[in-house]
Amino acid sequence: MKDSTLYVRRITISAVFLSISLVLKTTFSFYIPMFGQNGMSVGISGIFSIMPSLLFGPVYGAVVSGLSDFLGYLLKPVGTYIPLMTLVVAAGGFIRGALWSALRNKDSRKMRIAVAIFSALMLFAGICNIAFLAADGVDSEFYNHVQKENINTDNMHLISKMLIERTLGAKDPSGNLTTYISWVTTAMIGCAALGILLLASDLFLSKKLVHDTSRGRIPQLLIAMIGSGLIVTTLNTIVLCETIFTAWKVLPFAVIWIPRVIEEILGNTVKAYFVALLLGICRKQKTVQEIMDGPSVKLERDPKDS
């Protein structure tokens, strides 16, 4: 297959997925209010806008994701259009395609073991940090209870000593200390929880797809979809807080971010099931498989034909 023909076919298939995504976005999507604003979008259009990034790579994923967001707003305007969010969505499509390209041929069993080990380590470290900080009396109010010149870290645990030494000379030591405590406790436990959710989702989807050849790539698919989704959700939350939903600034970032993250994880887990089915169908089509693999397919078959 010539390169020009290959690219035309990839663009055509991507356009079909984009069209389906736009139809579903304008007819079968809705917003869930959050803190007085349309905080979360719920729909199934993402299943189809995701496909080009998985079939053809990050560039196609970025273009289709960006166009889906931009054209979707033109067809069904909701609120104020923010170009920066379109760029974030496009970046998410690129990241998803890049993650899938990097992970799809990795050994699934080894990836499950790696995720399990990482989750266990994060959980253990987070719990230990909570215990060490509590034993040393280090919390968000620490600098309000002691005089800075009288602080002695000699008998403290390593994590307490590191946080105090890093924040003691800051302009806002209490605020910085609170942030660092969140990173070494809540964030670590959150990473562990995410890993456990990934493993649970993998187990659930693998059983549901037991008769499908795509079941062996479920861990890779979940990491690509949820990983890129979390990045997009985090960046979009920041953009919304800094632009049209400035009222959200009075709330802690985690209060706004966590519900959106939960929705992103659950939504992408459900989408992963249907995406895996679509990928399985695409792989069974010889023509589509050749378009996915590109010119390498022809090069691999030529020696057998000769």
Buried (B, 14 or more C-beta within 10 A) or exposed (E): BEEEEBBEBBBEBBEEBBEBBBEBBBEEBEBEEBEEBBBBBEBBBBBBBBBBBBBBBBBBBBBBBBBBBBBBBEEEEEEEEBEEBBBBBBBBBBBBBBBBBEBBEBEBEEBBEBBBEBBEBBBEBBBBBBEBBEEBEBBEEBBEEBEEEEEEBEEBBEBBBBBBEEBBEEEEBBEBBBBBBBEBBBBBBBBBBBBBBBBEBBEBBBEBBEEBEBBBBBBBBBBBBBBBBBBBBBBBBBBBBEEBBEEBEEEEBEEBBEBBBEBBBEBBBBBBBBBBBBBBEBBEEEEBEBBBEBEEBBEEEEEEEE
